[in-house]
């Protein structure tokens, strides 16, 4: 999949709202050298609102990316659903320094949204990726069994030590409550 497929040519479009649909898969992310996803099946809808001197672009993404769980390393499909807004203006030279504003040079007739889709999807994935089966306890995994086996346990006498509080703290707590009166 080439990134040229993500160009939006706006020069021949009338003023008003226009919609562009894009399919994003794993090869799209390979073009950016991004290898955190095992696979991806995403639909991106770009809503372009063209006006005489400015354009508004709303990107909506939905689908799944297959990632490895940070706890068990088991692959799973993580649902992605998000949207991003971008304002497109015209100026002296190309400038995409601002994440919410794209400035195209006067005379431009198209722009490529591949970089925006890439950043948008990568940022939509949570930093910590936990398999849903780990959270609800339904995943059977050797790693989870080993983690449960190696889990530290508190001996009964240690538990009593944790439950008893040093009496010196009681005196300090009394000072704290006396000052609040």
C-alpha positions in Angstrom: 0.0 0.0 0.0 1.5 3.3 -1.0 1.0 6.5 1.0 -0.1 8.2 -2.2 -3.5 6.6 -1.7 -4.1 9.0 1.2 -3.9 12.2 -0.8 -7.0 14.4 -0.8 -7.3 16.5 -3.9 -9.4 19.5 -3.1 -8.9 21.8 -6.1 -11.8 20.5 -8.2 -14.2 20.2 -5.3 -17.1 22.7 -4.8 -17.5 24.5 -1.5 -19.3 22.4 1.1 -18.9 19.0 2.8 -17.1 16.0 1.2 -16.3 12.6 2.5 -13.3 10.3 1.7 -13.0 6.7 2.9 -9.7 4.9 3.5 -8.8 1.4 4.5 -5.7 1.0 6.8 -3.9 -2.2 7.3 -0.6 -3.5 8.7 1.4 -2.4 5.5 0.4 1.2 6.2 2.3 1.2 9.5 5.2 -0.7 7.9 5.7 2.3 5.6 6.5 4.3 8.8 8.7 1.6 10.2 6.2 1.1 13.1 6.2 -2.6 14.2 4.2 -2.5 17.5 1.0 -3.8 15.8 0.9 -7.4 14.6 -1.9 -6.5 12.3 -4.5 -3.7 11.8 -7.9 -3.4 10.2 -9.1 0.2 10.4 -11.5 2.3 8.5 -10.7 6.0 8.3 -13.4 8.5 7.2 -12.2 12.0 6.4 -14.9 14.7 6.3 -13.7 17.7 4.5 -15.6 21.0 4.8 -14.3 23.2 2.0 -14.8 27.0 2.3 -13.4 29.8 0.1 -10.3 30.5 2.2 -10.1 27.7 4.8 -11.0 24.0 5.1 -11.9 21.9 8.1 -11.0 18.2 8.2 -12.5 15.7 10.7 -10.8 12.3 10.8 -12.7 9.4 12.3 -11.1 6.0 12.8 -12.7 2.7 13.8 -11.5 -0.8 13.8 -9.0 -3.0 15.6 -5.2 -3.3 15.9 -3.7 -6.6 17.0 -1.2 -6.0 19.8 0.6 -8.1 22.4 -0.5 -7.9 26.0 2.0 -6.2 28.3 1.3 -8.8 31.0 1.1 -12.1 29.2 2.5 -11.3 25.7 -0.6 -12.9 24.3 -1.8 -11.2 21.1 -5.3 -9.7 21.1 -7.4 -7.4 19.0 -7.7 -4.0 20.6 -10.7 -1.9 19.4 -9.8 1.6 18.3 -12.4 4.4 17.9 -11.4 8.0 17.9 -11.6 11.3 16.0 -9.4 14.2 15.3 -10.0 17.7 13.9 -7.6 19.6 11.7 -7.9 23.1 10.2 -6.3 23.6 6.8 -5.4 27.2 5.9 -3.3 28.8 3.1 -0.2 30.8 3.6 3.2 31.6 2.2 4.8 28.2 2.8 3.9 24.7 4.0 3.8 24.4 7.8 2.6 21.4 9.8 4.2 22.3 13.2 0.9 22.7 14.9 -1.0 19.4 15.3 -4.4 21.1 14.8 -3.4 23.4 12.0 -2.0 22.7 8.5 -0.8 25.6 6.4 -0.6 24.9 2.7 1.2 27.2 0.2 -1.0 29.3 -2.1 -1.6 27.3 -5.2 -1.6 23.9 -3.6 -4.3 21.6 -4.9 -3.9 18.5 -2.7 -2.5 17.3 0.6 -1.6 13.9 2.1 -3.2 12.8 5.4 -1.1 9.6 5.9 1.1 11.2 8.6 -2.0 12.5 10.5 -3.6 9.1 10.3 -0.5 7.4 11.5 0.1 9.7 14.5 -3.6 9.7 15.3 -4.0 5.9 15.4 -0.7 5.3 17.3 -1.7 7.9 19.9 -5.2 6.3 20.2 -3.8 3.1 21.5 -3.4 3.0 25.3 0.1 3.1 26.7 -0.6 -0.1 28.7 -2.1 -2.9 26.7 -3.8 -5.5 28.8 -5.7 -8.5 27.3 -9.4 -8.3 28.2 -9.1 -11.9 29.5 -6.6 -10.8 32.1 -8.9 -8.2 33.4 -12.0 -10.4 33.7 -10.0 -13.6 34.6 -11.1 -15.6 31.6 -7.7 -15.9 29.9 -5.9 -19.2 30.4 -2.1 -18.6 30.1 1.1 -20.3 31.4 2.4 -16.8 32.2 -0.6 -16.0 34.4 -0.2 -19.3 36.2 3.5 -18.7 36.8 2.8 -15.1 38.0 0.2 -16.5 40.4 2.7 -19.1 41.6 5.4 -16.5 42.2 3.1 -14.0 43.9 4.5 -13.0 47.2 2.5 -14.2 50.2 2.2 -12.7 53.7 2.8 -15.1 56.5 0.2 -15.0 59.4 2.7 -13.5 61.9 3.7 -10.9 59.3 0.1 -10.0 58.8 -0.3 -9.3 62.5 2.7 -7.1 62.4 1.1 -5.1 59.5 -2.2 -4.8 61.4 -0.6 -3.5 64.6 0.4 0.1 64.6 3.3 1.5 66.5 1.8 3.4 69.5 4.0 6.4 68.9 2.0 7.1 65.8 -1.2 7.4 67.9 0.4 10.3 69.8 1.2 12.0 66.5 -2.3 11.4 65.1 -3.7 13.0 68.3 -1.6 16.2 67.6 -3.0 16.3 64.1 -6.6 16.0 65.2 -6.1 18.6 68.0 -4.9 21.2 65.5 -7.9 20.7 63.3 -10.3 21.7 66.1 
